[in-house]
Amino acid sequence: GAEEPGMEAQALPLGCGGEGGSPAAGRSPEGEEQASVSNGGDAEGGKELVELKVIWNKNKYDVKFCLDSTGAELKQKIHSLTGLPPAMQKVMFKGLLPEEKTLREIKVTNGAKIMVVGSTINDVLAVNTPKEAAQQEVKAEENKKEPLCRQKQHRKVLDKGKPDDVMPSVKGVQERLPTVPLSGMYNKSGGKVRLTFKLEQDQLWIGTKERTEKLPMGSIKNVVSEPIEGHEDYHMMAFQLGPTEASYYWVYWVPTQYVDAIKDTVLGKWQYF
């Protein structure tokens, strides 16, 4: 009889704590009754389960757990549910859950909400990915896209070849806009187009054989450009005249030395795209 309490102390963690309390849920009524006898007057506490709602990362788990298990054992159970290592868990019940105390000691009752804060290793690694690496991934993804100059709508213009009267280009140099209109270029229909920058009026004039469009600089939402494959000293350029890409006005064979100056003039020097 003197040895029984000592023996029961060894058996209790297997039935109630241990691997997050799950063995206790599977014990037979006979086993529970035996535990009651062995545990003497404190028998009810030895096998009593409490129903918890564990909440982590917008997920909810209904858990039955031994009331006499410690906070540390509950953390192990949470680990098995969520994959969140105990060391990375912040478990909250009326404040930070003490690891050394039992749920009974901190007065956890049926239906209690246990809040868990923490991130898995994968989450942490994802957050800590250097910005440069993320930007490189985006750039690599963009590079997979088909260059504009290979797309069908642009190909039909570029296949006409470089215009005979296009202005000469200077590769690797950035120049101010010339005092004369930029001429000899094509528009998307393959017609000749010239660009005149009326700085005193803050306007861009887009001229064709048929007519001249006079556009306030402020009405142009964006300017995009891309070197022409095989002729990198010339660009294809678009002026965005409305809210979507459908409003792009394309101009082909823009000498590369004027590309930055055009963007600066139209968009303002403080904006770069």
C-alpha positions in Angstrom: 0.0 0.0 0.0 2.9 2.4 0.8 4.2 2.0 -2.8 1.0 2.8 -4.6 1.3 6.6 -4.7 4.8 6.4 -6.1 3.7 4.0 -8.8 0.7 6.2 -9.7 3.0 9.2 -10.0 4.8 7.4 -12.8 1.6 6.4 -14.5 -0.1 9.8 -14.4 2.0 11.6 -17.1 1.2 8.7 -19.5 -2.5 9.1 -19.0 -2.8 12.8 -18.7 0.3 14.7 -19.9 3.1 13.2 -22.0 2.3 13.6 -25.7 -0.2 16.5 -25.3 -2.7 14.5 -23.3 -4.0 12.5 -26.1 -3.6 9.1 -24.4 -6.0 10.2 -21.7 -8.7 10.7 -24.2 -8.4 7.1 -25.3 -8.3 5.4 -21.9 -11.0 2.9 -21.2 -13.5 3.4 -18.4 -11.9 0.5 -16.6 -8.5 2.2 -16.8 -10.0 5.5 -15.6 -11.7 3.8 -12.7 -8.4 2.0 -11.7 -6.7 5.4 -11.8 -9.3 6.8 -9.5 -8.6 4.0 -6.9 -4.9 4.3 -7.2 -4.9 8.0 -6.9 -6.8 8.1 -3.7 -8.7 11.3 -2.8 -7.2 13.3 -5.6 -8.4 10.9 -8.2 -10.8 13.2 -10.0 -8.1 15.6 -10.8 -5.8 12.9 -12.1 -8.0 12.1 -15.2 -10.0 15.3 -15.7 -10.0 16.7 -19.2 -10.8 20.2 -20.2 -12.1 21.4 -23.6 -10.1 24.2 -25.1 -10.3 26.4 -28.2 -6.8 26.9 -29.5 -6.6 29.9 -31.9 -3.5 30.4 -34.1 -3.1 32.3 -37.4 -6.9 32.5 -38.0 -7.2 28.8 -37.5 -9.2 27.3 -34.6 -8.6 23.9 -33.0 -10.9 22.2 -30.5 -8.7 20.3 -28.1 -9.4 18.1 -25.1 -6.5 18.3 -22.7 -5.6 17.1 -19.2 -6.3 19.7 -16.6 -3.2 18.6 -14.6 -0.8 18.9 -17.6 1.6 21.9 -17.6 1.9 24.8 -20.0 5.0 23.2 -21.5 3.0 20.0 -22.3 0.3 22.1 -23.9 2.9 23.8 -26.1 3.9 20.3 -27.3 0.3 19.6 -28.2 0.1 22.9 -30.1 3.2 21.9 -31.9 1.6 18.7 -33.1 -1.5 20.6 -34.3 0.2 23.5 -36.0 3.8 22.6 -36.7 4.8 25.7 -34.7 7.9 24.8 -32.5 7.3 25.4 -28.7 10.3 27.8 -28.6 8.5 30.0 -31.2 5.1 30.0 -29.5 3.7 32.7 -27.3 0.7 31.1 -25.6 -1.8 33.5 -24.0 -4.5 32.8 -21.4 -5.2 35.8 -19.2 -1.7 36.8 -19.9 1.3 34.7 -20.9 0.8 31.1 -20.1 3.4 29.9 -17.5 5.1 26.7 -18.7 5.7 25.2 -15.3 2.2 25.5 -13.9 -0.7 23.2 -14.7 -3.9 24.3 -16.4 -5.7 23.6 -13.1 -3.4 25.9 -11.2 -4.0 28.8 -13.6 -7.8 28.1 -13.5 -8.4 27.0 -17.1 -12.1 26.0 -17.5 -14.1 24.3 -20.2 -14.4 26.3 -23.4 -11.4 28.5 -22.6 -9.8 30.3 -25.5 -6.1 29.8 -25.8 -4.5 32.3 -28.1 -1.2 31.4 -29.8 1.1 33.9 -31.5 4.1 32.8 -33.5 5.5 32.0 -37.0 6.8 28.8 -38.4 10.4 28.6 -39.6 9.2 28.8 -43.2 7.2 31.9 -42.5 10.2 33.6 -40.9 12.4 32.7 -43.8 9.8 34.1 -46.2 9.6 37.4 -44.3 13.3 37.7 -44.0 14.0 37.2 -47.7 16.2 40.1 -48.7 14.5 42.8 -50.8 17.2 42.4 -53.4 16.4 38.7 -53.8 12.7 39.4 -54.2 13.3 42.1 -56.7 15.6 39.8 -58.7 12.8 37.2 -58.7 10.4 39.8 -60.1 12.9 40.9 -62.7 13.6 37.3 -63.7 9.8 36.8 -64.1 9.6 39.9 -66.3 12.5 38.7 -68.4 10.5 35.6 -69.2 7.9 37.6 -70.9 8.1 38.1 -74.6 9.8 41.3 -75.5 7.5 44.0 -76.9 9.3 44.1 -80.2 8.4 40.5 -80.8 4.7 40.9 -80.3 2.6 40.7 -83.3 1.1 44.3 -83.2 4.6 45.8 -83.1 6.2 43.3 -85.4 4.1 44.4 -88.4 5.6 47.9 -88.0 9.1 46.9 -87.2 9.3 44.5 -90.1 9.1 47.5 -92.4 12.7 48.1 -91.3 14.4 51.3 -90.2 13.1 54.4 -91.9 15.5 56.0 -94.4 15.1 59.5 -93.0 15.1 58.5 -89.3 17.4 60.7 -87.1 20.8 59.2 -86.4 21.3 57.6 -83.0 24.2 57.8 -80.6 24.5 54.7 -78.4 25.6 55.0 -74.8 25.0 58.7 -74.7 22.2 60.8 -73.1 21.4 64.1 -74.8 19.0 67.0 -74.3 16.1 67.3 -76.6 17.1 68.9 -79.9 15.7 72.3 -80.9 14.1 70.7 -84.0 11.2 68.1 -83.9 12.2 64.5 -83.7 11.2 63.1 -87.1 11.4 60.1 -89.4 9.7 57.7 -87.0 6.7 55.4 -87.5 3.4 55.2 -85.5 1.5 52.0 -85.0 -0.2 52.2 -88.4 3.2 52.5 -90.1 2.7 56.1 -91.0 5.4 58.7 -90.5 5.2 60.7 -87.2 7.2 63.5 -85.6 7.4 64.7 -82.0 7.6 68.4 -81.2 8.1 69.5 -77.6 6.6 72.9 -77.0 8.1 73.6 -73.6 6.8 77.2 -73.4 3.3 75.9 -73.8 3.9 72.7 -71.8 2.6 70.6 -74.7 3.7 67.6 -76.8 2.7 67.8 -80.5 2.4 64.5 -82.2 2.3 65.2 -85.9 1.4 63.0 -88.9 0.7 63.7 -92.5 -3.0 64.1 -91.8 -3.0 66.1 -88.6 -1.2 67.3 -85.4 -2.4 66.3 -81.9 -1.5 68.9 -79.3 -1.3 67.2 -75.9 -0.8 69.0 -72.5 2.2 67.3 -70.8 0.1 66.9 -67.7 -2.5 64.7 -69.5 0.2 62.0 -70.4 0.0 59.4 -67.6 3.2 57.5 -68.4 5.9 57.0 -70.9 7.4 53.5 -71.5 10.1 52.4 -73.9 12.1 49.4 -74.9 15.1 48.9 -77.1 14.4 47.4 -80.5 15.9 43.9 -80.7 18.9 43.9 -83.1 18.8 47.7 -83.2 19.4 48.6 -79.6 20.4 52.2 -80.5 16.7 52.8 -81.2 13.7 52.4 -79.0 10.0 51.9 -79.4 8.2 54.2 -77.1 4.6 54.7 -75.9 2.8 57.7 -74.4 -0.1 56.7 -72.2 -3.0 59.1 -73.0 -5.7 57.4 -70.9 -6.1 55.2 -67.8 -5.3 51.9 -69.5 -2.7 50.4 -71.8 -5.2 50.5 -74.6 -4.6 54.3 -74.7 -0.9 53.9 -75.5 0.3 55.9 -78.5 3.3 54.0 -80.0 6.2 55.6 -81.8 9.0 53.4 -83.3 12.6 54.2 -84.0 13.2 56.8 -81.3 17.0 57.5 -81.1 18.3 56.1 -77.8 20.1 59.3 -76.8 16.8 61.2 -76.4 14.8 58.5 -74.5 15.6 59.8 -71.0 15.2 63.4 -72.0 11.7 62.7 -73.4 10.6 61.0 -70.2 12.0 63.8 -68.1 10.3 66.4 -70.2 6.9 64.8 -70.3 6.7 63.4 -66.8 8.9 65.8 -64.9 12.4 65.2 -63.8 11.4 64.0 -60.3 9.6 61.0 -61.9 11.4 57.9 -63.3 9.7 54.9 -64.9 
